[in-house]
Amino acid sequence: MATVEEARAARDAKIDALHERLTGAVEALASGDDWRRALEFAARFRARSFNNTLLIWSQHLAAFEEGRVPEPVPSYVAGYKQWQSLDRQVAKGQPGYMIFAPVKGRFATTTPQDALSWRRLGRFEKPKPGEVVRSRLVGARPAYVWDVSQTAGDPVPERPRPVLLEGEAPEGLWNGLTALVEAEGFTVLRVEHEGMIGGANGLTDYEARTVAVRTNMDPAAQAKTLAHELAHVRLHGPDNPDATGHRGIGEVEAESVALMIGAAHGMDTSSYTIPYVSGWAGSVKDKSPAEVVQATGERVRKMAGSILDALPTAQVGGGDPPGLSRDTASIEGQARPERMSAPPADRPLAPRAADLAVRSL
């Protein structure tokens, strides 16, 4: 049996391998078209972090090239026990896709307003009387998920998919986005042509608190533009302490959010313009292009996800198999992954098999 030190070394080696694979995936986003495809994929797996989305994407593509899965793009991914809860079993010998799983620690204090007063509790340690307890992310460990094509069993039910005519906007999207803009205290204006807003498709005026969109575009383009401006409202206002202040990054973030919202509604995103990634990423002082891409990708994913969650529209799924229990996901998030491949069919399942689906790391 492996010692604690050997187990930790094995875990750290897997984490290092994950970081190496992730760096390669990020560096592969060398053009606007690569970035577009990555965001289209992330829109269908938005329940997961941008990093884990890239890891799933790259490993599934490798599996396809090796002939282990039938399609180059995954459809649904879940942990080992999660698939079992849906009456499906990972096929014998199918390796899982390694991703980052969050490691959380419990911290306690009697003065929560003092950031330096928090102390980490031991595994079985109870807080002292009067102490407040909170969980915090303290690290990461490797975990595994499998695509539905690597499993067998009961059919996976399909969610209704939005069907669009060319140039048409998804039903309810414009009104839903308008409501979200207005909830931020802005008024939506529809202007006749781009000459009225400086030649742009849309314009956000933070001082006047208006969002204008030109109407001499097809309805799909108008909805996409409104999504772009909503991203500006939420991410880049002058009073937003998290705004990057970098014009190029701001435009990429807003357009990327719009692209993900469009992709989640089945809209054709092939004509969307995303600036050349290495150009804007390489222009940020004191950060490598990989760091900028990863930070931007996660900001985009979170913002697009929050907008999509608030819209009363038909959307493509978020990457979880339909019918997956949130209780199952919560339980599996506590499991310790120990293996990368499914056990042979005649071997009992290990009680702590790799069965995690990550949400937020």
VENCOR-V421599 format. One record per residue. PHI is phi in radians with two decimals (NA if undefined). Layout:
# VENCOR-V421599
phi = <PHI;PHI>
This chain:
# VENCOR-V421599
phi = <NA;-1.20;-1.32;-1.05;-1.14;-1.15;-1.13;-1.15;-1.12;-1.14;-1.12;-1.10;-1.13;-1.18;-1.09;-1.07;-1.13;-1.11;-1.09;-1.13;-1.14;-1.11;-1.05;-1.11;-1.17;-1.15;-1.15;-1.31;-1.40;-1.61;-2.52;-1.02;-1.22;-1.08;-1.10;-1.04;-1.11;-1.10;-1.27;-1.05;-1.16;-1.08;-1.12;-1.61;-2.30;-1.27;-1.25;-1.95;-1.14;-1.08;-1.07;-1.18;-1.07;-1.11;-1.13;-1.09;-1.01;-1.19;-1.26;-1.20;-1.09;-1.11;-1.11;-1.12;-1.14;-1.54;1.41;-1.57;-2.31;-1.43;-2.18;-1.31;-2.15;-1.25;-1.94;-2.35;-2.26;-2.79;-1.34;-1.03;-1.26;-1.10;-1.10;-1.10;-1.15;-1.74;1.08;-2.23;-2.17;-1.09;-1.13;-0.96;1.41;-1.33;-1.28;-1.44;-1.62;-1.40;-2.36;-1.47;-1.98;-1.27;-1.97;-1.94;-2.11;-1.72;-2.20;-2.32;-2.86;-1.70;-2.27;-1.07;-1.28;-1.65;-1.08;-1.48;-1.55;-1.25;-2.16;-1.42;-1.47;-1.23;-0.97;-1.95;-1.30;-1.75;-1.19;-1.37;-0.96;1.54;-1.49;-1.65;-2.07;-2.40;-1.71;-2.38;-1.29;-2.08;3.05;-2.52;-2.49;-1.34;-2.52;-2.35;-2.33;-2.23;-1.36;-1.03;-1.20;-1.66;-2.16;-2.41;2.54;-1.06;-1.02;-1.53;-1.11;-1.70;-1.29;-1.06;-1.89;-1.15;-2.04;-2.08;-1.43;-1.01;1.50;-1.54;-1.56;-1.01;-1.03;1.48;-1.22;-1.03;-1.13;-1.16;-1.16;-1.04;-1.08;-1.23;-1.09;-1.15;-1.14;-1.52;1.54;-1.90;-1.82;-1.58;-2.01;-1.95;-1.88;-1.24;-2.69;-1.14;-1.09;-1.44;-2.31;1.24;1.47;-1.62;-1.33;-2.60;-2.63;-1.82;-1.92;-1.20;-1.26;-1.41;0.99;-2.26;-2.19;-1.91;-2.30;-1.35;-1.72;-1.52;-2.22;-1.24;-1.00;-1.12;-1.15;-1.12;-1.14;-1.09;-1.13;-1.13;-1.11;-1.02;-1.21;-1.07;-1.09;-1.05;-1.02;-1.44;-1.78;-2.20;-1.11;-1.09;-1.68;-1.50;-1.16;-1.64;-1.11;-1.25;1.33;-1.79;-1.01;-1.07;-1.14;-1.04;-1.20;-1.13;-1.09;-1.12;-1.21;-1.21;-1.06;-1.09;-1.09;-1.15;-1.12;-1.09;-1.10;-1.20;-1.85;1.34;-1.39;-1.29;-1.78;-1.12;-1.64;-1.21;-1.77;-2.00;-1.01;-1.05;-1.05;-1.13;-1.19;-1.28;-1.16;-1.33;-1.66;-1.58;-1.16;1.19;-2.37;-1.34;-0.95;-1.09;-1.13;-1.18;-1.07;-1.14;-1.14;-1.15;-1.02;-1.27;-1.07;-1.10;-1.06;-1.12;-1.18;-1.06;-1.10;-1.17;-1.20;-1.09;-1.12;-1.61;-1.63;-1.54;-2.16;-1.32;-2.35;-1.19;-1.19;-1.73;1.88;-1.42;-1.08;-0.98;1.58;-1.18;-1.33;-1.15;-1.10;-1.10;-1.09;-1.15;-1.12;-1.18;-1.14;-1.70;-1.35;-1.72;-1.24;-2.23;-2.48;-1.83;-2.00;-1.20;-1.25;-0.96;-1.08;-1.63;-1.89;-1.07;-1.21;-1.18;-1.16;-2.11;-1.15;-1.19;-2.67;-1.91;-2.05;-1.53;-1.84;-2.26;-1.50>
